Amino acid sequence: MEVTVYILRCADGSYYTGLTKQEVEARVWEHNNLPDEKSYTAKRRPVTLVFTETYDRITDAIERERQIKGWSRRKKEALIAMRYEDLPALSRRGHLVAKR
């Protein structure tokens, strides 16, 4: 079973990170169209898919989703832009060291 971790850019400029076992395009459609006023994305439509990673194991996808959700905006933007070399310096610990 494939599981996709994804990041959406919301209309207000914020990011939403999620995971899905269905086709990611179908999940994005749901974020943009389903009437769920309580969801984060419902109040920030339209949303745009800006990043995906696919995993074979759901446990790996859950771990990655949690990791990304804990990241700063700048670190998420580096990931979206595929600037992987910037990620270590943008970690909370690395960012504190760089400021000293």
Phi, psi and omega in degrees: 000132177265141177233133182250128170266134184221157174236133176250143169262124182272163182301332180274004179091353178281169179243145176236129178248133180212183175218156181209149173265347179271176176301132186298326179297323178294322179293320177297319177302316179300316178302324183274343190233335183287139182278080178235086185298341182275347184283154180301315186283336183300327181271000186229032182279153359280158176249152181232134177287125182237350182199141173217150169220141182246138182234150177277334183245132181297326180296323177293319179295318179298316179298317181292319178301314179299319180299309182297320180300332179276355183278156174289164177302315181299321180290320176299319180294325175294319178297313180302320180279000181060034175267066185299329180294338180277342187300315181301319181290338181268359176292155182303315180292314180295325180292322178292321179294320182294333181282341184293000000 
